[in-house]
Amino acid sequence: MNRPVLPPPHPQYASRMSTRFPKKVYARELKKLQAQLVDMQAWVQASGARVVVIFEGRDAAGKGSTISRVSQYLNPRVTRTVALPRPTEREQSQWYFQRYIPHLPAAGEIVLMDRSWYNRAGVERVMGYCTHAEYQRFLRQAPIFERMLIEDGILLLKYWFSISDVEQEVRFHSRNEDPMRRWKLSPNDVASITKWEDYSRAKDTMLVHTDIPESPWFEVDNEDKRRGRINMIAHLLSQVPYTDVERDPIDIPPRPKSGGYVRPPREEINFVPDYASQVLSRSEAKEKSRKPKKDG
């Protein structure tokens, strides 16, 4: 597959690192906030609350990495991430919101949506994947759909991750040069560079129609990912009315005496090869070769 073609780096790239949030402070605060997320999850599970958190924003705005930090220490049976692929032919014939409904939370669950029904207000609108009539219908129906969710008791939070055009290019170049993250860069992503103003207009129109009192949008300045993540998580915690949940202590019983069980011989078991020992041997040999030889 051909790699996307990107424009040359912007001259402001070199100075961007100087204003980043300090790493040590970030790591310490993030861990504290993640501990509070665990407490919040316990309350959601105990109270039967239903929580939906929508993560939207431009390509490379840092939605996925923020979701990873939110869910890092949470129970995947309680908190799950939903990132839907492009709709099938059958799904394209359904009511637009229908494919999202099965992913809504039941009692005691949290759903983190990595993009959502707002695809229609953004990429589908800008890239021409929907008709003008479908787009207008979405703008009318989205507030109604969300009011129905909220009226039924779902706590709905919507976050828009915002970055500058310069920072977006920085992240595109970083992805393009990193084999481990190149999958994150698609032709649609690269096209967003040339359609920056189209996406801006689409976002502005979306906010006019869907930033309603019952379900407001909260914008996250994610130019600095560290700052943006802790700002977003702290705000999320402030919006969920959780309280501390007393957890019953778990007593780990003493191991009983053996009842005569004998494990089968190791040579009869198909263990995976000890690759770790090979790595360790290579590392030790490499380290030994670096040490200067003593004069005899």
MARVEX-326632 format. One record per atom (N, C-alpha, C, O): x, y negated, z. Coordinates in steps of 0.1 Angstrom, whole numbers, plus 2048, in hexadecimal, padded with zeros to 3 digits. Atoms other than C-alpha are relative to their C-alpha. Layout:
N
XYZ;...
END
This chain:
296
80880C800;800800800;8097F4800;8127F3808;7F880C800;80D7DE7F7;7FE7F780C;7F27F6811;8018097F4;8147C6814;7FA7F37FB;7FD7EE7F1;80680D804;8007A6814;80B7F57FE;8157F5805;7F780B803;812788806;7FD7F4808;7F27EF807;80280C7F8;81676B81E;8087F47FC;8137F67F6;7F880C803;82274781A;80C800808;80C807813;7F48027F8;84473D827;7FD7FB80E;7F27F480F;8038057F2;84673684D;7FF7F1800;8067EA7F9;80280E7FD;83B714859;80C7FB808;811802811;7F48057F8;8576FD866;7FE7FF80E;8087FE816;8028027F1;8466FA888;80280D807;80180D813;7FF7F47F9;84C71F88F;80A80080B;809806815;7F57FF7F7;86D71A8A0;7FE7FA80E;8037FF818;8028067F3;8607048BC;7F4806808;7F2801813;80C7FB7FA;8417188C5;80380780E;7FB807817;7FE7F87F4;85272E8E0;8037F780C;8017FC817;7FC8087F5;85C7118F6;7F57FC809;7F77F9815;80B8047F8;83970A902;7F880C806;7ED80A80B;8087F47FC;82E72E90A;80080080F;8097FC817;8037FE7F2;82073692C;80B809806;80E813800;7F57F87FB;83C744943;7FC80F801;7F1812807;8047F2801;83D76A93F;7FE80680E;7F580E810;8017FA7F3;843772964;7F37FB807;7EC80380E;80D8067FA;82675B970;7F48077F9;7EB80B800;80B7FA808;81076A954;7FE80F805;7F3813808;8017F27FC;81878E95E;7FA80280E;7F280A811;8058007F2;811787983;7F17FD801;7E9804807;80E804800;7F077597D;7F780A7F8;7EC80D7FD;8077F7807;7E578E963;7FC80D808;7F1811809;8027F57F8;7E97AB97B;7F57FD80B;7ED80680E;80A8037F6;7D5799995;7F27FF7FA;7E8804800;80D800806;7B979297D;7FB80E7FC;7EF8107FC;8047F2803;7B97B6971;7FB80780C;7F281080A;8057FA7F4;7B47C1995;7F27FC802;7EA803807;80D8057FE;7967AB997;7F68067F5;7EA8087F8;8087F980A;7897BA976;7FB80E805;7F0812802;8037F37FB;78A7DC987;7F57FE80A;7EC80680B;80B8037F6;7757CD9A4;7F37FD7F9;7E88027FD;80C803807;75D7BF98B;7FA80C7FA;7ED80E7FA;8057F4806;75A7E0979;7F980980A;7EE80F808;8067F87F6;7527F199A;7F27FB803;7E9802806;80D8067FD;7367D89A0;7F68037F5;7EA8077F7;8087FD80B;7287DD97D;7FB80F801;7EF8117FF;8037F27FF;728803982;7F680280C;7EC80980A;8087FE7F4;7188019A5;7F27F97FF;7E87FE803;80C808801;6FE7E699C;7F78047F4;7EB8017F4;8077FC80C;6F47F597B;7FF7F47F6;7F67F47ED;80080B809;6FC7D4969;8048057F2;80A80F7F0;7FC7FE80E;7007D3943;8077F47FB;8017E97FB;7F880B804;71B7BD935;8058027F2;80B80C7EE;7FB80180E;7247B4911;8097F47FF;8057E9802;7F680B802;74379F90A;8048007F1;80A80A7EC;7FD80180E;7477938E6;80D7F97FE;80F7EE804;7F3806803;76A78B8D9;8007FC7F1;8008057E9;80080580E;7697768B9;80C7F67FE;8117F1808;7F680A803;78275F8A8;8068027F2;80380C7EB;7F97FE80D;79975B88A;80880C800;80B81280B;7F67F5801;7AF77687D;80D7FD807;8127F1806;7F48017F9;7CD77B893;7FF7F680C;8097F1811;8038097F5;7BD7668AF;80380680D;8037FF818;7FC7F97F3;7C77808CA;7F4806807;7F5808813;80B7F97F9;7A57908D0;80380E805;801811810;7FD7F27FD;7B27B48CF;80980180C;807809815;7F77FF7F5;7CF7AD8E6;7FA7FC80E;7FE801818;8078047F4;7B979C8FF;7F780B805;7F680D811;8097F47FC;7A07B98FF;80980A806;804811810;7F87F67FA;7BD7D0906;8047FD80E;804805817;7FC8047F2;7C77BC925;7F4801809;7F5804815;80C7FF7F8;7A37BB931;7FD80E804;7FA81180F;8047F27FE;79D7E092D;80C809806;80A815808;7F47F87FD;7C17EC937;7FE80980C;80281480C;8017F87F3;7B87F895B;7F1804802;7EE80980D;80E7FD7FE;7927FD956;7FD80E7FB;8048147F3;8047F3803;78081E954;7FA8017F2;7EF7FA7F0;80680080E;77982692F;7F3806800;7EB8057F6;80E7FA800;75A83993A;7F67F5804;7EA7F6801;80980B7FC;74C818947;8027F47F7;7F87EE7F3;7FD80B808;75D7FE932;8058057F2;81080C7F2;7FB7FB80D;76080590C;8017F47F6;7FA7EA7F7;7FE80A80B;76C7F18EE;7F98057F4;7FA8117F0;8077FD80D;7577F08CF;8067F77F5;8057EB7F6;7FA80780C;7687E78AE;7FB8087F4;8018127F0;8067F880B;7527F2891;8077FE7F3;80C7F37F0;7FA80180E;75F7F986E;7F67F97F7;7EB7F67FC;80A80680A;74F7EA84F;7F48097FF;7F5816800;80C7F9800;72B7F584C;7FF80A7F4;8048077EA;8027F780B;722814838;7F57FB7F7;7EE7F17FA;80B803809;70A81381B;7F2800807;7EA7F8805;80D7FE7F9;6EE81F832;7FE7F480A;7F37EF80B;80180B7F6;6F680584D;7FE7F37F9;7F77EA7FF;80280C807;6F67EA833;7F17FE7FC;7EC7F37FA;80F801803;6D17F282C;7F87FE80D;7EC7FC80B;8078027F4;6C87EF851;7FE7F2803;8047E97FD;80080D7F9;6BD7D1865;80E7FD805;81480680B;7F28037FE;6DE7BF86A;80480480E;80F809810;7FC7FE7F2;6DE7C2890;7FF80F804;80381280F;8037F37FC;6D47E6890;80C809803;80C81180C;7F47F87FE;6F77F588D;8077FC80D;810804812;7F98047F3;7027E28AD;7F880580C;7FE806817;8097FC7F4;6E47ED8C3;80580D807;80580D813;7FC7F37F9;6F18118CA;80C7FE809;80F806811;7F48037F8;7118018D8;7FE7F780C;8077F5813;8038087F4;7007EC8F2;80180880D;7FF81480C;7FE7F87F4;7067F6916;7F4805807;7E97FE806;80A7FB7F6;6F180B92D;8037FB80D;80D7F480F;7FD8047F2;6EF805952;80E804805;81280F803;7F37FD7FB;711802962;80B8007F6;8168067F8;7F680080A;7247FC942;8047F27FB;7FC7E97FC;7FB80C806;7397E1932;8058037F2;80C80D7F0;7FC7FF80D;73E7DD90D;8087F47FB;8037E97FC;7F880B805;75A7C98FE;8008017F1;80480B7EB;8027FF80E;7527C18DA;80B7F87F8;80C7EC7F9;7F5806809;7717BB8C3;7F97FD7F3;7F98057EA;80980580B;75D7A78AA;7F2806803;7F1810809;80E7FC7FD;7377AB8AA;7F77FC7F4;7FB7FC7E9;80980480B;7187A1897;8047F37FA;7FE7EF7F0;7FC80D805;729780892;8098017F4;80E7F77EE;7F97FE80D;73C790875;7F87F97F4;7FE7F37EB;80880680B;71F783860;8027F17FF;8017EB7F4;7FE80F7FF;72575F86B;80E7FC7FC;8107F07F9;7F2804803;74A761864;8058067F3;8038017E8;7F97FA80C;75C77984C;7F68037F5;7F98017E9;80A7FD80A;73C78483A;7FC7F47F9;7FA7F47EC;80480D806;732760834;80B7FB7F7;8087F77EB;7F5806807;754754829;8058087F4;8078037E9;7FB7F880B;75E772814;7F58057F6;7F880C7ED;80B7FC809;73C776803;7FB80E801;7F68137F8;8057F37FE;733797812;7F1801804;7EC80C805;80E8007FE;71078D819;7FA7F57F8;8017EC7F3;80780B808;6F6778806;7FD7F4809;7FD7F5815;80480C7F8;6EC755810;7F4803808;7F37FD813;80C7FD7F8;6CA76281A;80380880C;7FD806817;7FD7F77F4;6D977D831;8077F780A;8057F9816;7F98097F7;6F0762840;7F67F7808;7F77F6814;80A8097FA;6D374A847;7F780880A;7F4803814;8097F87F8;6BE766855;80880480D;802804818;7F87FE7F4;6DB76F86D;8007F4809;7FE7F6816;80080C7F7;6DD74B87A;7F37FE807;7F37F9812;80D8017F9;6B874C882;7FE80B80A;7F9808815;8047F47F8;6B776F891;80A80280C;806807816;7F67FD7F5;6D876F8A6;7FB7FA80D;7FC802817;8048057F3;6CB7588C1;7F4808806;7F380A812;80C7F97FB;6AA76B8C3;80580E805;800812810;7FB7F27FC;6BD78D8C5;8077FF80D;805807816;7F98017F4;6D37808E0;7F77FC80C;7FA801817;8098037F6;6B77718F4;7F980D805;7F680F811;8077F37FC;6A67948F3;80A808809;80580E813;7F67F87F8;6C67A4901;8017FA80E;800801818;7FE8077F3;6C978A91D;7F3802808;7F3804814;80C7FF7F9;6A478C925;7FE80E806;7F8810810;8007F27FB;6A87B2929;80A80280B;80A80E811;7F77FF7F4;6C37AC943;80F8027FC;817803805;7F27FF804;6E37AF92E;8077F3802;8027E87FF;7F780C7FE;6FF797938;8087FF7F4;8118077F1;7F980280C;70C78A917;8097F4800;8057E9804;7F680B800;72C776915;8078007F2;80B80A7ED;7FB80280D;73A7688F4;80C7F8800;80C7EC805;7F4808800;75E75D8EF;8057FF7F2;8068087EA;7FA80380D;76D74C8D1;80F7FD802;8127F480A;7F28027FE;79374F8CF;8057F77F5;8047F97E9;7FC80B809;7A27308BF;80F7FF7FF;8167FF809;7F2803802;7C572B8B0;8017F67F4;7F87F47EC;7FD80980B;7D5712898;8048087F3;8078147F4;7FB7FA80C;7DD719874;80E804800;81380E7FA;7F27FD7FF;80271887C;80280D808;80A815804;7FE7F47F7;7FF732898;7FB80C7F9;8008177FA;8057F5808;7EA748881;80A8057F7;80C8117F5;7F67FC80A;805748867;80C807808;811811803;7F57F97F8;81F751882;7FC80E803;805817801;8047F27FC;80B76F88D;7FF8097F4;8028157F4;8007F880C;80577A869;80E8057FC;8108107F9;7F37FD804;82A779862;80680B80A;80C814806;7FC7F67F6;83178C883;7FB80E7FD;8028187FE;8067F4803;8197A7879;8068067F3;8088127F3;7FB7FB80D;8267AA856;80E806801;81180E7F9;7F27FC7FF;8497AF862;80280C80A;80D81180C;8007F67F6;8407C887D;7F980D7FC;7ED80D7FB;8067F4805;83A7EC871;7F5806809;7EC80C805;80A7FB7F6;8277F4891;7F37F8800;7E97FD805;80C808800;80E7D888C;7FB7FC7F2;7F27F47F1;80480480D;80C7D5867;7F28037FC;7EB7FD7F4;80D7FC803;7EB7E7867;7F67F5804;7EA7F67FF;80980B7FC;7DC7C8877;7FE7F67F6;7F57ED7F7;80080A80A;7E27B4858;7F98067F3;7FE80F7ED;8087FB80C;7C87B983C;7FF7F47F6;8027E97F9;80280B80A;7C27A681B;7F67F6805;7F87EA801;80A80A7FB;7A479582C;8077F780A;8047EB80A;7F98097F7;7BB788847;8087F67F9;8087EA7FC;7F880A808;7D377982E;7F87F67F9;7FB7EA7F8;809809807;7B676A81B;7FB7F5809;7F87EA805;80480A7F6;7AD75783B;8097F4800;8057E9804;7F780C800;7CB741836;7FB7F67F5;7FB7EA7F8;80580980B;7BD733815;7F27FC803;7ED7F37FC;80E8037FD;79A732824;7FE7FA80E;7F47FB814;8008067F3;7A3720844;7F47F7803;7ED7F880D;80B80A7FE;78A704840;7F28067FE;7E9802804;80C7F8801;76F71C834;7FC80780D;7F0806811;8037FA7F3;77272F854;7FD7F680B;7F47F9813;80380A7F6;77270F868;7F17FB7FE;7EA7F9808;80E804802;751704858;7F680B804;7EC80880A;8097F57FC;74272685D;7FF80180F;7F4803815;8008007F1;74C725882;7F77F5805;7EF7F780E;80880C7FC;73D702886;7F18037FE;7E9800807;80E7FD803;71C70D876;7FB80B80A;7F080A80F;8047F57F6;71B72D88C;7FD7FA80E;7F47FE814;8028067F2;71F7188AC;7F37F8800;7EC7F880A;80C809800;7037008A2;7F4809802;7EB805809;80C7F87FF;6EB71D89F;80080A80B;7F580E810;7FF7F57F7;6F77368B9;8067FC80E;806804817;7FB8057F2;7067218D6;7F47FB807;7F27EF808;80C8047F9;6E67228EA;80280180F;80B807813;7FE8007F1;6E171C90F;80080E806;808810810;8017F27FA;6D8740916;80D8087FD;810811804;7F47F9805;6F774C903;80A7F77FA;80B7F77EE;7F6809806;7127328FF;80D8067FC;810811800;7F37FB804;7337368EE;80A7F9809;8097EE80D;7F58057F8;753732902;80C8017F7;81080C7F2;7F4800809;7727288EE;80D802808;80F7FC812;7F37FD7F9;7947368F8;80B7FA7F7;80D7FF7EB;7F5805807;7B27228ED;80B80A801;81180C80C;7F67F57FF;7C973F8E4;80C7FE7F8;8128077F3;7F3803807;7E672D8D4;80B806808;81580B801;7F67F97F8;7FA73B8F1;7F880C806;7EF80A80E;8087F47FC;7EE75F8F6;80080280F;7F6806815;7FF7FE7F2;7FA76191A;7F67F7807;7EE7FC810;8098097FA;7E7742924;7F18037FD;7E9803805;80E7FD804;7C874B910;7FB80C807;7EF80D80A;8057F47FA;7C676E91F;7FC7FE80E;7F1802812;8038027F2;7C7763943;7F47F6801;7EC7F780B;80B8097FF;7AF74693C;7F38087FD;7E9806804;80C7F8804;79675E92B;7FC80980B;7F080A80E;8037F67F5;798779946;7FA7F980C;7F17FE812;8058077F4;794760962;7F27FA7FE;7EA7FB807;80D805803;776751951;7F580B800;7EA80A805;8097F4800;76677394B;7FC80480E;7F1806811;8027FC7F2;76A77B970;7F67F6806;7EE7FA80F;80880A7F9;75975A979;7F28017FB;7E97FC801;80D7FF806;73B762962;7F880C805;7EC80D803;8077F47FB;733784971;7FE7FF80F;8087FE816;8028037F1;722781993;80380D808;7FA812810;7FD7F47F9;73479F9A1;8047FD80F;8087F2812;7FC8007F2;73A7A69C6;80980C803;8088167FB;7F87F57FC;7527BD9D8;7F780C803;7ED80B809;8077F37FE;7467E19D8;808809809;81480C806;7F97F77F7;74F7F79F5;80180E7FA;7F78147F6;7FE7F3805;75E8179E8;80280A80B;80A808814;7FF7F67F6;75A8369FC;80E806800;8148097F5;7F37FA800;77C843A07;80180E7FB;7F78167FE;7FE7F2805;7898629F6;80B807808;816803808;7F77F87F9;79987CA0C;80680B7F7;7FE8137F2;7FA7F6808;7B28919FA;80380C809;80B80B812;7FF7F47F7;7B08B4A0B;80E8067FF;8158057F4;7F37F8801;7D08C8A13;7FE80B7F7;7F48117F6;8007F5809;7D98E29FA;7FF80D807;80780F811;8017F47F9;7CE904A05;80B80A7FD;8128087F3;7F57F7802;7E6921A08;7FC8087F3;7F180A7EF;8027F880C;7EB9369E9;7F880C802;7F981380C;8097F47FF;7D29519E2;80680C7F8;7FF8157F5;7FA7F5808;7EB9669CE;8017FE7F1;8058067EA;7FF80380E;7E99549AD;80F8007FB;8177FB802;7F2800806;80895B997;7FF7FA7F2;7F77FF7E9;80180780D;80E944979;8078097F6;8118107F9;7F97F880A;816956958;80E7FB7FD;8117EF800;7F2804802;83B95694E;8017F47F6;7F97F37ED;7FF80C809;84693593E;8038047F2;7FE7FD7E9;7FC7FD80E;85494791F;7F38047F8;7F48057EC;80C7FD807;830951917;7F77F47FD;7ED7F67F7;80880C802;82492D916;8077F87F5;8137F67F4;7FB80980B;8279178F7;8027F2805;7F97E9802;7FD80E7FC;8378F8907;8047F87F4;80A7FD7EA;7FB80980A;83D8DA8F1;80F7FF801;81480080D;7F18027FF;8638D68E9;8047F5809;7FD7EB80A;7FB80A7F7;8778C2902;8077F57F9;8137F47FA;7FA80B808;87C8A48EC;8067F6809;8107EF805;7FB80A7F7;88188E90A;80F803804;8177F9805;7F27FD7FD;8A28A1912;8097FC7F5;8147F87F7;7F880480C;8AE89B8EF;8037F1800;80E7EC7FD;7FF80E7FF;8A78768F3;80A7FC80B;8137F3808;7F78037F5;8B9875914;80F8037FD;8187FB800;7F27FD804;8D8887906;8057F67F6;8117F27F8;7FB80A80A;8DA86F8E9;8037F3807;80D7ED804;7FE80C7F9;8D7852900;80D800809;8147F7809;7F47FE7F8;8F285F918;80D8007F7;8177FA7FB;7F5800809;9098668FB;8037F27FA;80F7EE7F9;7FE80E806;9048438EC;8067F780B;80F7EF808;7FB8087F5;90A83490E;80F803803;8177FA806;7F27FC7FD;92A848913;80A7FB7F5;8157F77F8;7F880580A;93783D8F1;8037F2801;80D7ED7FB;7FE80F7FE;9348198FB;80A7FD80A;8107F280A;7F78037F5;94A81C91A;80E8007FA;8128097F2;7F2801805;96E811913;80880B806;80780F811;7F77F57FC;98882D914;80B7FA809;8117F0806;7F58047F8;9A282B930;80D8047FA;80E80E7F3;7F27FD805;9C782A927;80580C807;80580C813;7FA7F57FA;9D884B92D;80D7FE806;81380880B;
END
